[in-house]
Amino acid sequence: MWDEIGRLLPGFESAVLTGLDAADGYPYSVRCLPWADSTTRVLRVQFPAYASIQAGPASLLCHEHDENLWNLRSFLVRGTLAREHSEWIFQPQRFVPGAGVEGTRGMVRFLTGSRRNAERYLQRRGLSRPRIPWKAINEIKAQIKEDRRPASVPSGSSLGRLLGYRPEYPYSHGGTQELTSREEKRPSSASGAMTSSIVVAIFVALITLLVLLRRRRRGEK
């Protein structure tokens, strides 16, 4: 566990620690700066001055993604928070890997685990699985596709820049020249987001197929 924490923690700028509020004991979350002390195998945590937290059970979440909410990376550490002289110490007890930190295997486990957790959540509360408004979602997708057509995208708009269009600006001599600023030369992120969405969709389809096959085999037995 400690080796995984030490390997992954430097890749995150900060973390979110959830513990108990010092005033009333309710759950309290605050962003912090942890660093791994390899000698004592604890995480030394620096909180902002306004943080109101007390010693006790706690968890530490490291989480990040890009501007399109893709390329998710995360992991969680459960443990105990304690005060040692003038600093806070987090003692790890369990490492919980999230998405993006264990490659394809970790992504599959994250998806299947999320499905099981959702089923347990609904069963404990006697709730039925909510219906997904596919009609509304498909209408939004159709509208986005319509907006992405070149003829309907203004050359200088922010949407045009997002989709990789380079506007041409007229000059006094009557010619045109492409805008060559660093911002316009930056490659479009839309294609990367689309590729990521296709990969995730394939994973979801495979997991759904495996679940259906397993249920069918159980029914045959």
VEXVO-647191 format. One record per residue (C-alpha): residue in one letter; x, y, z. Coordinates in steps of 0.5 Angstrom, whole numbers, padded with zeros to 4 digits, always signed. Layout:
# residues N
AXYZ
...
# end
This chain:
# residues 221
M+0000+0000+0000
W+0005+0005+0002
D+0009+0004-0005
E+0003+0006-0009
I+0002+0012-0005
G+0009+0014-0005
R+0009+0013-0013
L+0002+0016-0014
L+0002+0022-0009
P+0007+0027-0013
G+0003+0027-0019
F-0002+0031-0016
E-0002+0038-0014
S-0006+0038-0008
A-0011+0033-0004
V-0018+0033-0001
L-0018+0031+0006
T-0025+0029+0009
G-0025+0028+0017
L-0029+0031+0023
D-0031+0038+0024
A-0028+0041+0030
A-0034+0044+0032
D-0040+0039+0032
G-0037+0033+0029
Y-0040+0033+0022
P-0036+0031+0016
Y-0032+0036+0014
S-0028+0037+0008
V-0022+0041+0006
R-0016+0042+0001
C-0009+0041+0003
L-0002+0039+0002
P+0000+0032+0004
W+0007+0030+0003
A+0010+0023+0004
D+0014+0022+0010
S+0018+0015+0008
T+0021+0014+0015
T+0015+0014+0019
R+0011+0012+0013
V+0005+0017+0015
L+0003+0023+0011
R+0004+0030+0014
V-0001+0035+0012
Q-0001+0042+0011
F-0008+0045+0012
P-0010+0053+0011
A-0011+0057+0017
Y-0019+0057+0017
A-0019+0049+0017
S-0024+0047+0023
I-0022+0039+0023
Q-0021+0035+0029
A-0017+0028+0030
G-0020+0022+0028
P-0022+0017+0022
A-0021+0021+0016
S-0020+0020+0008
L-0015+0023+0003
L-0017+0024-0004
C-0013+0025-0010
H-0017+0027-0016
E-0015+0031-0023
H-0018+0031-0030
D-0017+0036-0036
E-0021+0042-0038
N-0026+0037-0042
L-0027+0033-0035
W-0023+0027-0039
N-0017+0023-0037
L-0019+0022-0030
R-0014+0020-0025
S-0016+0019-0018
F-0014+0015-0011
L-0017+0015-0004
V-0013+0013+0002
R-0017+0011+0009
G-0014+0012+0015
T-0013+0016+0022
L-0012+0024+0023
A-0008+0026+0029
R-0004+0032+0032
E+0003+0031+0033
H+0006+0038+0036
S+0005+0043+0031
E+0003+0039+0025
W-0002+0034+0023
I-0001+0027+0021
F-0005+0022+0017
Q-0004+0015+0018
P-0006+0011+0012
Q-0010+0004+0013
R-0013+0003+0006
F-0011+0004-0001
V-0017+0005-0006
P-0015+0006-0013
G-0020+0010-0017
A-0020+0011-0025
G-0014+0012-0029
V-0008+0010-0024
E-0008+0002-0026
G-0009+0002-0034
T-0014-0002-0037
R-0015-0006-0031
G-0016-0001-0027
M-0021+0002-0031
V-0025-0004-0032
R-0025-0005-0024
F-0027+0002-0023
L-0033+0001-0028
T-0036-0005-0025
G-0035-0003-0018
S-0039+0003-0019
R-0044-0001-0022
R-0044-0006-0016
N-0044+0000-0011
A-0050+0003-0014
E-0054-0003-0014
R-0052-0004-0006
Y-0054+0004-0005
L-0061+0003-0009
Q-0062-0004-0005
R-0061-0001+0002
R-0066+0005+0001
G-0071+0001-0003
L-0070+0005-0009
S-0071+0003-0016
R-0066+0005-0021
P-0067+0012-0024
R-0069+0012-0032
I-0064+0016-0036
P-0068+0021-0040
W-0065+0019-0047
K-0069+0023-0051
A-0067+0029-0048
I-0060+0027-0048
N-0060+0025-0056
E-0064+0032-0057
I-0058+0035-0054
K-0053+0031-0058
A-0056+0033-0064
Q-0056+0040-0063
I-0049+0040-0061
K-0047+0036-0068
E-0051+0042-0072
D-0047+0047-0068
R-0041+0044-0070
R-0042+0044-0078
P-0037+0049-0081
A-0042+0053-0084
S-0046+0055-0078
V-0039+0056-0073
P-0037+0064-0074
S-0030+0064-0075
G-0028+0068-0069
S-0032+0065-0064
S-0030+0061-0058
L-0034+0055-0060
G-0030+0055-0067
R-0023+0056-0063
L-0025+0050-0059
L-0027+0046-0065
G-0020+0048-0068
Y-0022+0053-0073
R-0017+0058-0075
P-0020+0065-0077
E-0018+0069-0083
Y-0017+0077-0081
P-0017+0082-0087
Y-0011+0086-0088
S-0011+0093-0091
H-0008+0091-0098
G-0014+0086-0099
G-0011+0080-0097
T-0012+0075-0092
Q-0008+0072-0087
E-0009+0066-0082
L-0008+0068-0074
T-0002+0065-0072
S-0002+0067-0065
R+0000+0061-0060
E-0007+0060-0058
E-0010+0059-0065
K-0004+0054-0066
R-0006+0050-0060
P-0009+0043-0063
S-0016+0042-0062
S-0018+0038-0055
A-0025+0036-0058
S-0022+0030-0062
G-0018+0028-0056
A-0025+0028-0052
M-0029+0025-0057
T-0023+0019-0058
S-0024+0019-0050
S-0031+0018-0050
I-0031+0013-0055
V-0026+0009-0051
V-0031+0009-0045
A-0037+0007-0049
I-0033+0001-0051
F-0032-0001-0044
V-0039+0000-0042
A-0041-0004-0047
L-0037-0010-0046
I-0038-0009-0038
T-0046-0009-0040
L-0045-0015-0044
L-0041-0019-0039
V-0046-0018-0034
L-0052-0020-0038
L-0048-0026-0040
R-0047-0028-0033
R-0054-0027-0031
R-0056-0031-0037
R-0052-0037-0035
R-0055-0036-0028
G-0062-0037-0031
E-0060-0043-0035
K-0057-0047-0028
# end
